[in-house]
Amino acid sequence: MAQKVLLIIPAYNEEENILNTYNTIKNYNKKQKTNYDVIVINDGSKDNTKKILEDNDIPHINLLHNLGIGGAVQTGYKYAYYNNYDIAVQYDGDGQHDVRYVKNIIEPIIKDKADLVIGSRFVENIDTFKSTFARRVGIKIISAFMKFSTGKKIYDTTSGFRACSKELIYDFSLSYPSEYPEPITTAEILKKKYRVWEIPVEMNERVGGVSSIRAWKNIYYMISVCLALLAIKIRRYKKCHRV
């Protein structure tokens, strides 16, 4: 039986990108005979994102207030859980993620080899956009703390291009951090003994708009994540089993 796959797209003020992102997925489905469903979580956008979603009949949920990336993504996981999806893929609305790699990151889950698969810019030295030098250094430092806390090396700790199994969809629908969700959830599920893989992907530069992580926040972000990872090391975790 074919797996039901949902692409969760959090969007905050993405009027410049969201229609092109959706049409790219739609056209890919048509050409490749795939059936990736989409749900856009409009995270209280103040621009024309909502109007674009409505005018173009793009499947979406409008949040009344801006919850941040963690709250928006968890809304998508709740939607995935209640609609019985087998795999959920976090997918940016800004044009950075490439739909051609979705098949790569869901394959280990389909084959029951992984519970979380991270689309990684750093697991192999491929020629692709890898963000700024400062951010790459920060990611390496976070990666070192991740290994110290969990015992496993994760190269691309902040990648938002991730695929989750049905069991993890349920886990994330119950609990998902509002801050630093990618590195924190990865560390927590490693502590819960879920299987985590990294698959090499290419990413694009943001087409328009502004990233949610500004340059002046990078040092604060890195320090905060590293402290959170140290706290995770001493906690005990257990899996959340579906009911």
N, C-alpha and C positions, 0 to 999 in steps of 0.2 A: 504494500500500500504506500502511495506517495506521502511524503511528509508535508504537513502544513507549515509553511514558513512565513513569518511576519517580519517585516522591516519596521522597526520603531524609529521614528525620526523626530527628535525633539527640536523645536524651532522657537527662537526668540528673536524677533525683528529680522526675519530672513526674507523680506520682500524682494530682494535682489536675486535670490538664489532658489527659493523653494519650488517654483514652478518648473524651472529647468531640471532640478534634482528629480522631481516626480516624473516628468516626461522622459527623462533618461531611463529611469527604471521601467516605466510603462513600455517604452520602445524596445528595451532589452527583452522584456517578457515576450513581446510579440515576435521578435526575430529569433530568439533562442528557444521558444516554446516552453519557457519557464512560467511559474505561477507564484511569484513572490507577492504576497499581499503587503499593503502599506497602511500604516496609521501615523499621521503627523500629530504630535502633541504640541499645540500652539500654547506656549508658556506665557500667556498674558502679554503678547506682543503689543507694542504701542504704535507700530507702523501699519502697513497695509497687508501684513501676512494673513490675517483672518479673512479679509475681503478676497484675496487671491485664492485661498483655499476654498472658499464658498463659491466664487464665480466659476472655478474650474472643476467643481465636484470632486475635489481631492479628499479622500477619507481622513477625517481629523477629529480631534477632541480639543475643545477650547477650554483652557483653564482660566478661571475668573481672575486669579492673581498670579503673579510671577513666583513660581515655587523654586526656581533654579534648576540646574541640570539634573540633580538627583531626584527631585520630586517629579519632574517631567518624565524622566525615563521610567521611574517606578509606575507612573500612570500607564505607560505603555506595557509594562509587564503585567499589571493587573488586567488590562484589556486582553493581553495574550492568554493569560490563565483562564479568564472567564469565557473566552472564545475557543478554548481547547486547541491552541497551537502546539505543535511538536517542537518547533525551533523558533527562537526570537533572535533577531539580529539588530544590534544598535547601529544606527546609520546616520551620519551627520547630514543636516539639511543645507550645508554651505558649499557643496560641490567637492569636498576633499576626498570623500570615499568613492571608490570605483566599483560599480555594481558587478563588473566582470569577476571580481574576487569573492563574491558571496558564495558561489559554488565551492570554492576552495575552503572557506572557513566553516561551512556547514558539513562538509564531507566527513570529518572525523566524528562528528556527532551522529550522523546517519549510520556510520559504521560502528557505533557504540565504543569508540576509542577515547572520547573526551566528553566532558560536561560543559566546559567553557573553552572556546577557541578565540584567541586574540589575533587580529590582523596586525602584524608587526612590521615596522619600518626598519628594524635593527637586527632581526634574527639572522638575516643574510645580508651581505653587502651588495644590494641591488641598487641600480642607478635610479633614484627617486627623490622626491621632495621629502626632506627630513626635519623641517623646521629650523629655527635659528640655532647657532652654536651654543648660546647660553642655555637654551631649553634642553638641548641634547646633553649638556653637562649635567643639568639638573636631573634629567631622566636617569642618567647613569648612577648618580648618587642615590636616588630613590630605589633603583634596582638593587644596589648593594644592601640597603636597609631591608628591602623585601626578602632577599636571600637570608639575611641574618634572622629575620622574624619568622620565616616559613620554611627555610631550608631549600627553597627552589629558586633558581635563577629565572627571572622574567626580564626580558630585554626591553620591551616597549611597554612600560608600566602605565603610561597615560593614554594609550590608544583607546579611542572611543568606538573603534570598529570591531565589534565582538559578537560572537554567536553563542547562544545558551541553549542547553537541553531543556526538556520539559520539566525535569525535576528542579533545575535552577530557576526556571520561570516562576515556579511556585515559591521557591525560597525568596527570590527578589520581590515578588508581589507582596510578601509579608513584611520584609525589612530591606531598606535600601538607604544608604547614607546620603544626606543632603549635601555634604561637602566632600570633595575629592573622591567621587564615587568609583572611578576606575581602579586606582591603586588599592583603595581600602577594600572594595569588594573582592578583588583578586586575592589579596592576602587572607581575607576571612574565609573564602571558600577553599583555599589551600589548607588552612587550618582545619577545615571540616572534612578534609580528605577527598574533595572532588578532584577530578582529573582535568588539568589545564594544559592546553597546547598553545604554541605560537606558530602561525603560518605566515610566511613572507608575503607582503602586499606592497603595491605602489600606491602612494597617495598624491593628491594634487594640492596646489596652493588654494587657499580660500579665494573664491571668485569675487565676492563682494561682501560688504558688511564688516563687522568687527568681531574678533574672537572674544569669547567670554573670559579668557585668561589674558589680562593685559600684561605688558612687559614689566611694569612697576610692581606687579604682584608676584613675579616669578620666584624671587628669593623667599618671600613670605610663604608662598605655596609649598615650595620644596621643604622648608623647615617644618611647617605644620604637618605635611604628609609623613615625614620621617619620624616625628614625635608620635603620630598616630600609629605608625607601624611598630614602634617600640612597645606601645601599649597592647597592640594585638598579640605580640609575642607571648605575653604572660597570661592572656585570657584563655579560657577553655571554650571550645565551640562544638556544636553537634549539628548534624544535618536536620533540615526541616522536611519531613516526609509528607507527601501529598495525601490529602484526605478525600 
